[in-house]
Amino acid sequence: MIKKPSQRKRSSLRRGLVYESARISPKTVVDLGEDAWIGDFVFVNLEKLTLGRGSQVNPFASLTGGGKVEIGDYSVIGYGVRVISGTDTPEGRYMADRAPLQDRKIVRGTVRIGNNCFIGANSVITVSMKNPNINIEENVVVGALSYVDDGVPARAVGWGAPFRAKKKRRTVI
């Protein structure tokens, strides 16, 4: 059961929580882990969203593209982050949403974010023709304003557009 903020007490939060101003497409299957939450003004338009135990999607984030997004336990999706699981490509005749589907080349995939990851504010994680599935392994820190279009190894700490790992995370839970 997904609870609204008005239906719960902060100290007794157990089931997943979706704030009232969040918008989730009716076609999206949502699997929220214990104590996971989706904040205010988040937009979700996916085939499926899996949000692990204790994870959070902060306000103004969007998880879109019609593919799948899987987020592990105790991970944080920062304010304004864009996770894009599907996109038009220049291989199609058109890239406009209203164009006939047979004239578009759309890539949809899965974005996996491991346990205990932190995705900094206003970062973009996107699939592409080259990488239709993105895997960000466990204990990764992606700095604010980063652009990720490839896999990220476990314990990487980095930032930039494109994202570059700068060092290894020392503390691992």
N, C-alpha and C positions, 0 to 999 in steps of 0.2 A: 504494500500500500504506500502510495506517495502522499505525504502529509504536507499541508500548507502551513506557513509560519503561525497562523492564528490557531492551529489545532495542536500545537506542541509546546512543551516547556523545554527551555534550552538545556536544563540539567538532565532531562530524561530522554533526550534524543537518541533513538535507536535505529529506526528505519530511515531510509533515504528521505531527503527533504527537497522539494522544489519550491522556490519562492514564487509568490503569486504573480509577479510581473515577468517571470521567465516565460518564454514562448517555445513550446515543443510541438513540432508538426505532428498531426494525428497519425501519420504513417510511420513515425519513428517508434521502434520498440526500445524501451528504456529499462535497463536492469541496474538499479541502484543498490550498492552494498550498504551494510550497516554504518550509520553515522556519516554517510556521504551526502553532499548537498550541491544543488545548482542554484546560484545566486540570482539576484535581481537583474532584470534586463538582459538575460542570456537568451540567445536564439539557437535552437537545435533543429536541423532538418537533415536527418540521416536515415539510413535503413535501420541501423541499430547503434545504440549508445550503451556501453557497459562502463560503469563507474564503480571502482572498487571501494572497499571498506575505508572509511575515514577520508576519502578524497573529496576535493572541492573544485567547482568551476566558479570562478569569481565573476562579479558583475561585468556586463558589457562584452563578455566573450561570445564567440559564435562558433558552432560546430556544424559545418554544412557540407554539401557536395553529394549527398545521396548515398554515400558508401557507409563504412563502419568505422567507429572510433571505440577503442578499448583502452581504458585508463586503469592502471593497477591501484593497489592499496596505498593510502596515505600520500597521494600525489596532488599537486596544486597546479591548476590552470589559472594563470594570473589574469588581472584585469585587462580586458580588451584583446585577449589572445584570439587568433583566428586559426582554427583547425579545419583544413579543407580536404575532404576525402574524395572529391570528384571535381573534375574540371573539363571544360571544352579545350580542344587542342587546335592548332592551326592546320591540322591535316584535313579537317572538314571544310566543306564549301562555305558554311556559315558557323558563327560562334554565338549567335543570338538565341536566347531562350525560346523565342516564338518561331524560330525557323523549324522546318520539318526535321524530325529526328533522323531520317535517313540521309539528310544532308549535313549532319553534324558528326564529329568524332569526339566522343566523350570518354574520358578515362575515369573509372571509379575504382577505389581500392579500400584498403584498411590502414588506418593510422593506429599503431600500438604505442602506448606510453607506459613504461614499466612501473613497478612499485617505487615509492619514495622519490619521485621526480618533481622538479620545480621548473615550470615554464614561465619565464618572466613576462611582465606586462607588455602588451602590444606586439608580441612575437607572432610570426606566421609559420605554421607547419602545413605543408601542402604535398599532395601526390602530384605526379607528372607522368608523361609518357615514358620517360626513362626509369622512374621509380613509382609504379602504381601502388606500392605498399611501403609504408614508412614504419620503421621499428626504432623507437627510442628505448634503449635498454634501461635496466634498473639503476637508481641512484644518480640520475643525470640532472645537471643544472643547466638550463638554457637561459642566458641573460636576456634582459629586456631588449625589445626591438630587433630580435634576431629573425633570420629567415632560414628555415630548415626544410630542405627538399631531398634529404638522403638520410640513411640510418645513422644513429648515434650510439657509440659503444658504451657499455656500462661504466658508471662512475665518471664520465666525462663532465667537465665544467668548461663552458665556452660561451661565445656570443658572436654576433656579427651577421652581415648579410653578404655572402652566405655564411652560415654558422661554421665556426672553426673551434674545435676543442683546444683549449689552452693549457689545461692541467687535469689531473685526476682528483676526484673528491676523496678526501682522507677518511671522513667519518661515514661508516656504512652501518645501517641498522640491520 
